[in-house]
Amino acid sequence: MKIVGLKIDKGTISVSIIDKGLRQAELKDSFGLSYATDAELVDILRDKSRDWAGARIVTSIPGHLFSQRTVSFPFADRRRVEKALPFEIEDTVPYSLDDVALDHVVLEKNETGAEKNKETAVIGMMLPKMVLRQHLDLLLQAGVDPQIVMPSYIGLSSIAKMIQVEGVAVIADDYDICLKDGNRVRSCRSFSGSQTTGGVKHTLKALEAEHGVQIEKAYVLSNSSGLGTSLAEEGLAVEQVSPEFHGRKANDAISLGLALSDQVNFRKGEFTYQLADAGVRKRRNALIIAAALTALLAAANLGVKFYLVRSTYNMLDNEIKEIYRQTFPNARPAADPVRQLKISLDEAKKKFGVLGSGLSALDIMKAVTEGIPKEVRVNFQEFLLEGDRLKFAGEVASFESVDKMKAELQKSGSFDDVQVQDTRMGVDNKVKFRVEIKLKQAM
């Protein structure tokens, strides 16, 4: 996204253009041009703004045209501060708040040591609506409609965060000044340009009294209007600095700071940037349409998957029905062929027992005869196989032979249970017996 920082003040227009990506921002261009009249300014803007199509334009109004009050709140949420700020400052300003545009900036907290404070310091800034309207009308003559308007010292505040200071110091440019304590920007304001020396002196004393500090050094971005000399006359060590942004220096640091600032915007209420709202609505509608299309595509994808799965299941169901028909050609079609196949298999197992596994009755009879001791002579008279139950009867020489036969059959790995149902002595001195055996399913 292209962002244009635009500073117009004292016959000079300063511009810094940055290209902000997802990871970092890069300074693409920076220049300054002089103008003598508003008509000349409009011509310059009309020419230069041809390259700003689609860019976010941040412009400043000289900070000394703003009034400000510093107040404290027990919260820092921007929406809550916006609601509470008018009630907090309305009794401290000599004019109606209906005649001014109002915004604020939250100052950085000191969260260490004894100075840790739950209160949030807020600078409430006020600009006469007439001044804001004149500024916007002038820019519109050149076809420039900025999305954001802020005081010039807010741009200085962004630059001040980039400058390393020793102890308590001020960073100054033209008529804007920021107080910095270590890494923390504690305050920003402007002083009157009509009396530079007196304005600087008064501002320094006010900053020291308000924050209870002793300012030791001054960092000057430009020495216009003898600013560095005025600060040195107040006993401060003065150093001129030119901060770099990712290896590049801007022609005017404040215009770069404006492009990097997003905390303040006086385009509210009747001054709201209308095209920005339209863009928001357009993006919102585009998101809604994209979401609807995504949902439609997801539903279509789900429908296609459901159709493919259903078709596959139908093919499988038809194959199962065909297997059932081939297995039971004389049976009526089953509503659930898989369940009917299981029932038929269970019935067959009950009916045929181990025969269903491929064994014949001769195989079972062989297993029985091999399990009987060789010294026991058996005359079989009955052999009956029902499912997994084998019943047979016969004659042996003695009761002891029956016991030996049972013991050996019990040891066989083919039988689960061997029970002698009946033994008695026959008329020919032969012992008659009857045995029932439960067969194992896997012989």
C-alpha positions as CSV (number, residue, x, y, z in Angstrom):
1,M,0.0,0.0,0.0
2,K,1.3,3.4,-0.9
3,I,1.2,6.1,1.8
4,V,1.8,9.8,1.2
5,G,2.9,12.1,4.1
6,L,2.1,15.7,3.1
7,K,3.2,18.7,5.2
8,I,2.3,22.2,4.1
9,D,3.7,25.1,6.1
10,K,5.4,28.5,5.7
11,G,5.6,28.4,1.9
12,T,7.0,24.9,1.6
13,I,5.3,21.6,0.7
14,S,7.2,18.5,1.9
15,V,6.2,15.0,0.7
16,S,7.4,11.5,1.7
17,I,6.0,8.5,0.0
18,I,6.4,5.0,1.6
19,D,5.4,1.6,0.3
20,K,4.0,-0.5,3.1
21,G,4.1,-4.2,2.7
22,L,3.1,-7.1,4.9
23,R,6.6,-7.3,6.6
24,Q,8.1,-3.8,6.3
25,A,7.7,-0.3,4.8
26,E,10.1,1.3,2.4
27,L,10.7,5.0,1.7
28,K,10.1,5.3,-2.1
29,D,10.4,9.1,-2.6
30,S,10.9,12.3,-0.6
31,F,11.0,15.9,-1.8
32,G,10.3,19.5,-0.9
33,L,9.1,22.4,-3.0
34,S,8.5,26.1,-2.3
35,Y,5.5,28.1,-3.3
36,A,4.6,31.8,-3.0
37,T,0.8,31.7,-3.3
38,D,-2.1,29.4,-2.8
39,A,-2.6,29.2,-6.6
40,E,1.0,28.0,-7.0
41,L,0.5,25.5,-4.2
42,V,-2.6,24.1,-6.0
43,D,-0.7,23.8,-9.3
44,I,2.1,21.9,-7.5
45,L,-0.3,19.5,-5.8
46,R,-2.3,18.9,-9.0
47,D,0.9,17.9,-10.8
48,K,2.4,15.7,-8.1
49,S,-0.9,14.0,-7.0
50,R,-1.3,12.3,-10.4
51,D,1.1,9.6,-9.1
52,W,-0.9,9.3,-5.8
53,A,-3.9,7.5,-7.3
54,G,-5.1,4.8,-4.8
55,A,-2.7,6.0,-2.1
56,R,-3.5,6.8,1.5
57,I,-2.8,10.5,2.0
58,V,-1.9,11.8,5.4
59,T,-1.7,15.6,5.7
60,S,-0.9,17.9,8.6
61,I,-2.0,21.3,9.8
62,P,0.6,23.4,11.7
63,G,0.6,22.4,15.4
64,H,0.4,25.9,16.8
65,L,-3.2,26.2,15.3
66,F,-4.4,23.5,17.7
67,S,-5.3,23.8,21.4
68,Q,-4.6,20.9,23.8
69,R,-5.2,19.7,27.3
70,T,-3.6,16.8,29.1
71,V,-6.0,14.7,31.1
72,S,-5.8,11.2,32.8
73,F,-8.2,8.3,32.6
74,P,-8.2,4.9,34.4
75,F,-8.5,3.2,31.0
76,A,-6.8,3.5,27.6
77,D,-9.4,2.0,25.2
78,R,-9.7,4.5,22.3
79,R,-13.5,4.4,22.1
80,R,-14.0,4.9,25.8
81,V,-11.6,7.8,25.8
82,E,-13.4,9.4,22.8
83,K,-16.7,9.3,24.8
84,A,-15.2,10.6,28.0
85,L,-12.8,13.3,26.7
86,P,-15.4,16.0,25.8
87,F,-16.9,15.9,29.3
88,E,-13.4,16.0,30.9
89,I,-12.2,19.1,29.0
90,E,-15.3,21.2,28.3
91,D,-15.0,23.2,31.5
92,T,-11.3,24.0,30.8
93,V,-11.6,25.6,27.4
94,P,-12.9,29.2,26.7
95,Y,-15.1,28.2,23.7
96,S,-17.8,25.8,22.7
97,L,-16.8,22.2,21.8
98,D,-19.4,22.4,19.0
99,D,-17.0,24.8,17.1
100,V,-14.0,22.5,17.2
101,A,-12.9,19.1,15.9
102,L,-11.6,16.9,18.7
103,D,-9.2,14.0,18.8
104,H,-6.7,12.6,21.2
105,V,-3.4,10.7,21.6
106,V,-2.6,8.3,24.4
107,L,0.9,8.9,25.9
108,E,3.2,6.0,26.6
109,K,3.1,4.7,30.2
110,N,6.1,4.2,32.5
111,E,5.5,0.6,33.8
112,T,8.7,0.2,35.9
113,G,9.7,1.1,39.4
114,A,8.0,3.6,41.6
115,E,6.5,5.5,38.7
116,K,4.3,2.7,37.7
117,N,0.8,4.3,37.3
118,K,-2.6,2.8,36.6
119,E,-3.7,6.2,35.1
120,T,-3.4,6.8,31.4
121,A,-2.2,10.2,30.3
122,V,-4.1,11.5,27.2
123,I,-3.5,14.6,25.2
124,G,-6.8,16.0,24.0
125,M,-6.4,18.2,20.9
126,M,-8.8,20.7,19.5
127,L,-8.9,22.4,16.1
128,P,-11.4,25.1,15.0
129,K,-13.7,23.6,12.4
130,M,-13.2,26.7,10.2
131,V,-9.4,26.0,10.0
132,L,-10.0,22.3,9.1
133,R,-12.6,23.2,6.5
134,Q,-10.2,25.8,4.8
135,H,-7.4,23.3,4.7
136,L,-9.6,20.6,3.1
137,D,-11.1,23.1,0.6
138,L,-7.6,24.2,-0.5
139,L,-6.5,20.7,-1.1
140,L,-9.7,19.8,-3.0
141,Q,-9.0,22.6,-5.4
142,A,-6.0,20.5,-6.5
143,G,-8.0,17.3,-6.6
144,V,-6.4,16.0,-3.3
145,D,-8.8,14.5,-0.7
146,P,-6.7,13.3,2.2
147,Q,-8.0,10.4,4.3
148,I,-6.2,11.6,7.5
149,V,-5.6,15.0,8.9
150,M,-3.4,15.5,12.1
151,P,-1.3,18.1,13.8
152,S,2.3,18.4,12.5
153,Y,3.7,17.5,16.0
154,I,2.1,14.0,15.7
155,G,4.4,13.5,12.7
156,L,7.3,14.7,14.9
157,S,6.2,12.2,17.6
158,S,6.7,9.3,15.2
159,I,10.2,10.5,14.3
160,A,11.0,11.0,18.0
161,K,10.5,7.3,18.6
162,M,13.3,6.6,16.1
163,I,15.9,8.9,17.8
164,Q,18.0,7.6,20.6
165,V,18.4,10.1,23.3
166,E,20.5,10.4,26.5
167,G,18.6,11.2,29.7
168,V,15.8,13.7,29.3
169,A,15.8,15.5,26.0
170,V,13.6,17.4,23.5
171,I,13.3,16.7,19.8
172,A,12.4,19.8,17.9
173,D,11.6,20.9,14.4
174,D,10.3,24.4,13.4
175,Y,7.7,25.2,16.0
176,D,7.0,21.6,17.1
177,I,8.7,20.0,20.1
178,C,8.5,16.6,21.8
179,L,9.7,15.6,25.3
180,K,11.5,12.2,25.4
181,D,12.7,10.4,28.6
182,G,14.8,7.5,27.6
183,N,12.8,5.4,25.1
184,R,9.5,7.1,26.1
185,V,7.8,10.0,24.4
186,R,6.1,11.8,27.2
187,S,4.6,14.9,25.5
188,C,4.3,16.7,22.2
189,R,3.2,20.3,21.5
190,S,3.8,23.4,19.4
191,F,4.8,26.9,20.4
192,S,3.9,30.2,18.8
193,G,6.0,31.1,15.8
194,S,5.6,34.9,16.3
195,Q,8.2,34.9,19.2
196,T,10.5,32.0,18.6
197,T,12.8,32.6,21.5
198,G,10.1,33.4,24.1
199,G,8.0,30.5,22.8
200,V,10.8,28.0,23.2
201,K,11.7,29.2,26.7
202,H,8.1,29.1,27.9
203,T,7.5,25.6,26.3
204,L,10.6,24.2,28.0
205,K,9.7,25.5,31.4
206,A,6.1,24.2,31.0
207,L,7.3,20.7,30.0
208,E,9.7,20.5,33.0
209,A,7.1,21.7,35.4
210,E,4.3,19.4,34.1
211,H,6.5,16.2,34.1
212,G,8.9,17.0,37.0
213,V,12.0,16.6,34.9
214,Q,15.2,18.5,34.0
215,I,15.7,18.8,30.3
216,E,19.4,18.3,29.5
217,K,19.7,18.1,25.7
218,A,18.0,19.1,22.5
219,Y,18.0,17.2,19.1
220,V,17.1,19.5,16.2
221,L,15.8,18.1,12.9
222,S,16.3,21.4,11.1
223,N,17.7,24.8,12.2
224,S,15.2,26.9,10.5
225,S,14.1,30.1,12.3
226,G,17.2,29.9,14.5
227,L,15.6,27.1,16.6
228,G,19.0,25.5,17.5
229,T,20.4,28.8,18.6
230,S,17.3,29.5,20.8
231,L,17.6,26.1,22.5
232,A,21.3,26.6,23.1
233,E,20.6,30.0,24.7
234,E,18.5,28.1,27.2
235,G,21.6,26.2,28.3
236,L,20.9,22.9,26.4
237,A,23.4,20.9,24.5
238,V,22.1,21.0,20.9
239,E,22.7,18.3,18.3
240,Q,21.3,18.3,14.8
241,V,20.1,14.9,13.6
242,S,18.8,13.5,10.4
243,P,17.1,10.1,11.2
244,E,17.2,7.3,8.6
245,F,14.3,5.0,7.7
246,H,15.6,1.6,6.6
247,G,18.8,3.1,5.3
248,R,17.3,6.2,3.6
249,K,16.9,9.8,4.8
250,A,13.8,11.8,4.0
251,N,14.0,15.3,2.6
252,D,11.7,16.3,5.5
253,A,11.5,14.1,8.5
254,I,8.1,15.4,9.6
255,S,6.4,14.3,6.3
256,L,7.9,10.9,6.8
257,G,6.6,10.8,10.4
258,L,3.1,11.7,9.1
259,A,3.2,8.7,6.6
260,L,4.1,6.5,9.6
261,S,1.4,7.8,11.9
262,D,-2.0,6.3,12.4
263,Q,-3.1,7.3,16.0
264,V,-4.9,10.6,15.2
265,N,-7.4,11.7,12.5
266,F,-9.5,14.9,12.6
267,R,-11.6,13.7,9.7
268,K,-14.6,12.8,11.8
269,G,-18.3,13.7,12.0
270,E,-19.1,16.2,9.3
271,F,-15.5,16.0,7.9
272,T,-15.5,12.2,7.6
273,Y,-13.7,10.9,4.4
274,Q,-16.7,9.8,2.3
275,L,-14.8,7.9,-0.3
276,A,-13.1,5.9,2.5
277,D,-16.5,4.9,3.7
278,A,-17.5,3.9,0.2
279,G,-14.4,1.9,-0.1
280,V,-15.1,0.1,3.2
281,R,-18.6,-0.7,2.1
282,K,-17.3,-1.9,-1.2
283,R,-14.7,-4.1,0.5
284,R,-17.4,-5.4,2.9
285,N,-19.8,-6.2,0.1
286,A,-17.0,-7.9,-1.8
287,L,-16.2,-10.0,1.3
288,I,-19.9,-10.9,1.7
289,I,-20.1,-12.0,-2.0
290,A,-16.8,-13.9,-1.6
291,A,-18.1,-15.6,1.5
292,A,-21.4,-16.5,-0.3
293,L,-19.5,-17.9,-3.3
294,T,-17.2,-19.9,-1.0
295,A,-20.3,-21.4,0.8
296,L,-21.9,-22.2,-2.5
297,L,-18.7,-23.9,-3.8
298,A,-18.4,-25.8,-0.5
299,A,-22.0,-27.0,-0.8
300,A,-21.5,-28.0,-4.5
301,N,-18.3,-29.9,-3.5
302,L,-20.1,-31.7,-0.7
303,G,-23.0,-32.5,-3.1
304,V,-20.6,-34.0,-5.7
305,K,-18.8,-36.1,-3.0
306,F,-22.2,-37.3,-1.7
307,Y,-23.2,-38.3,-5.2
308,L,-20.0,-40.2,-5.8
309,V,-20.2,-42.0,-2.4
310,R,-23.8,-42.8,-3.0
311,S,-23.1,-44.1,-6.5
312,T,-20.3,-46.3,-5.1
313,Y,-22.6,-47.7,-2.3
314,N,-25.4,-48.4,-4.9
315,M,-22.9,-50.4,-7.0
316,L,-21.7,-52.3,-4.0
317,D,-25.3,-53.0,-2.9
318,N,-26.2,-54.4,-6.3
319,E,-23.1,-56.7,-6.3
320,I,-24.2,-58.0,-2.9
321,K,-27.7,-58.7,-4.1
322,E,-26.3,-60.5,-7.1
323,I,-24.1,-62.7,-4.9
324,Y,-27.2,-63.5,-2.7
325,R,-29.2,-64.4,-5.8
326,Q,-26.5,-66.7,-7.1
327,T,-26.1,-68.3,-3.6
328,F,-29.8,-68.8,-3.1
329,P,-31.4,-69.0,-6.6
330,N,-34.7,-70.2,-5.3
331,A,-35.1,-67.7,-2.4
332,R,-37.1,-64.5,-2.5
333,P,-35.1,-61.2,-2.8
334,A,-34.0,-60.0,0.6
335,A,-34.4,-56.4,1.8
336,D,-31.0,-56.8,3.6
337,P,-29.0,-59.5,1.8
338,V,-26.0,-59.1,4.1
339,R,-28.0,-59.8,7.2
340,Q,-29.8,-62.7,5.4
341,L,-26.5,-64.2,4.4
342,K,-25.3,-64.1,8.0
343,I,-28.5,-65.8,9.2
344,S,-28.2,-68.5,6.6
345,L,-24.6,-69.1,7.5
346,D,-25.4,-69.4,11.2
347,E,-28.2,-71.9,10.4
348,A,-25.9,-73.9,8.2
349,K,-23.3,-74.1,11.0
350,K,-25.9,-75.3,13.4
351,K,-27.2,-77.9,11.0
352,F,-23.9,-79.2,9.6
353,G,-21.5,-78.4,12.4
354,V,-17.9,-79.1,11.4
355,L,-19.2,-80.6,8.1
356,G,-19.6,-77.0,7.0
357,S,-15.9,-76.6,7.2
358,G,-15.3,-79.2,4.5
359,L,-14.9,-82.3,6.7
360,S,-16.8,-85.5,5.9
361,A,-18.5,-88.0,8.2
362,L,-15.8,-90.5,7.3
363,D,-13.1,-88.0,8.5
364,I,-14.9,-87.7,11.8
365,M,-15.3,-91.5,12.1
366,K,-11.6,-91.9,11.4
367,A,-10.7,-89.4,14.1
368,V,-12.8,-91.4,16.6
369,T,-11.3,-94.8,15.7
370,E,-7.7,-93.4,15.8
371,G,-8.5,-92.0,19.3
372,I,-9.5,-95.4,20.7
373,P,-6.7,-97.5,22.2
374,K,-5.5,-100.4,19.9
375,E,-6.0,-103.0,22.7
376,V,-9.7,-102.1,23.0
377,R,-11.8,-103.9,20.4
378,V,-15.0,-102.1,19.7
379,N,-18.0,-103.3,17.8
380,F,-19.8,-100.2,16.6
381,Q,-23.5,-100.6,16.3
382,E,-24.6,-97.0,15.9
383,F,-23.0,-93.8,14.5
384,L,-25.0,-90.5,14.5
385,L,-23.7,-87.0,13.6
386,E,-26.0,-84.0,14.4
387,G,-24.3,-80.6,14.0
388,D,-21.4,-80.5,16.3
389,R,-22.6,-83.5,18.3
390,L,-21.5,-87.1,17.6
391,K,-23.4,-90.0,19.2
392,F,-22.3,-93.6,18.8
393,A,-22.9,-96.9,20.5
394,G,-21.2,-100.3,20.5
395,E,-19.9,-103.3,22.5
396,V,-16.6,-103.8,24.2
397,A,-15.1,-106.7,26.3
398,S,-15.3,-105.0,29.7
399,F,-16.2,-101.9,31.7
400,E,-12.5,-101.1,32.0
401,S,-12.4,-100.9,28.2
402,V,-15.1,-98.2,28.2
403,D,-13.1,-96.2,30.7
404,K,-9.9,-96.5,28.6
405,M,-11.8,-95.5,25.4
406,K,-13.2,-92.4,27.1
407,A,-9.9,-91.3,28.6
408,E,-8.1,-91.6,25.2
409,L,-10.8,-89.8,23.3
410,Q,-10.8,-87.0,25.9
411,K,-7.1,-86.5,25.2
412,S,-7.7,-86.2,21.5
413,G,-7.4,-82.6,20.1
414,S,-10.5,-83.1,17.9
415,F,-13.1,-83.3,20.7
416,D,-14.2,-80.8,23.3
417,D,-16.2,-83.1,25.6
418,V,-16.7,-86.8,25.8
419,Q,-19.5,-88.2,27.9
420,V,-20.4,-91.9,28.4
421,Q,-24.2,-91.9,28.5
422,D,-24.9,-95.6,29.3
423,T,-23.0,-98.8,30.1
424,R,-24.5,-102.2,30.8
425,M,-23.7,-105.9,30.6
426,G,-25.3,-107.7,27.7
427,V,-26.6,-111.3,27.5
428,D,-23.4,-112.5,25.7
429,N,-21.1,-111.1,28.4
430,K,-20.3,-108.1,26.3
431,V,-20.5,-104.5,27.8
432,K,-22.8,-102.3,25.8
433,F,-22.1,-98.5,25.9
434,R,-23.4,-95.2,24.5
435,V,-21.2,-92.1,24.1
436,E,-21.9,-88.5,23.1
437,I,-19.0,-86.3,22.0
438,K,-18.9,-82.5,21.2
439,L,-16.8,-81.9,18.2
440,K,-14.4,-78.9,17.9
441,Q,-15.2,-76.5,15.1
442,A,-11.7,-76.7,13.6
443,M,-10.6,-80.3,13.4
